[in-house]
Amino acid sequence: MITPIGNFNKPASNADQTAAPSTDTENPIKGSAPQIIWNPANYVENSTSQTEDSHALTSELLKRNIIKAPVSRVLDIGCGPGNNLAEYKKLFGGQVVGIDPSEDMYKAAKERFQASEDIEILCAGADNFSYSEEFPLALSIHALHWISNKKMPNALKNIGQHLAPEGIFSAFFAASKAGLPFHTSLEKTKALPEFQDHFTEYKPSQFFYSVSEMECLILGACRT
């Protein structure tokens, strides 16, 4: 089940500004997207919007009886430094698994919850994570819009393959890449004369999938 409340058209928050393109002027890779480097400390400091949206999303799920606690296992896709993991544990009572492809974010979350037996952190993206157990509930807060169009189909299929029967996936994400701080900065960088040669073959790696397109990819992969 893909909950329609997952498509809140929320503006980018300050925390998105903690990601910055790493442009190597000595060894540019033409035609590829700049590497995104995340700063866990800055993210924690500027993640009020993410925390509020996570609370709003889980509150709505419980209020509308879309999901009922306790939940045996919850997946947080793009968990960052783990801001929402403790709350998911408190709300749903079961095991919580957070995944993030950023090694820096992974290390921060791992250190944060190293003493917790019920919160597990994996360094992996939505497109390549693997877990032996299914998830009755998968959540994602301000993360899906960072997945490239090349990886998105596999990411959604992989999420679907890890959902339990009657499992629920619900998410907060930007409805458009336009205006996100990272992409605004990228466009400004591309326009600078000293960087124009580095972007001669570059093609934007992001576009927006509608909820119906996401649902089709996920449900097509769900275990029956």
Buried (B, 14 or more C-beta within 10 A) or exposed (E): BBBEBBBBEBEBBBBBBBBBBEBEEEEBEEEEBBEEEBBBEBBBEBBEBBBBBBBBBBEBBBEEEBBEEEBBBBBBBBBBBBBBBBBBBEBBBBBBBBBBBBEBBBBBBBEBBEEBEEBBBBBBBBBEBEBEEBBBBBBBBBBBBBBEBEBBBBBBBBBBBBBBEEBBBBBBBBBEBEEBBBBBBBEEBEEEEEBEEBBEEBEEBBEBBEBEEBBBBBBEBBEE
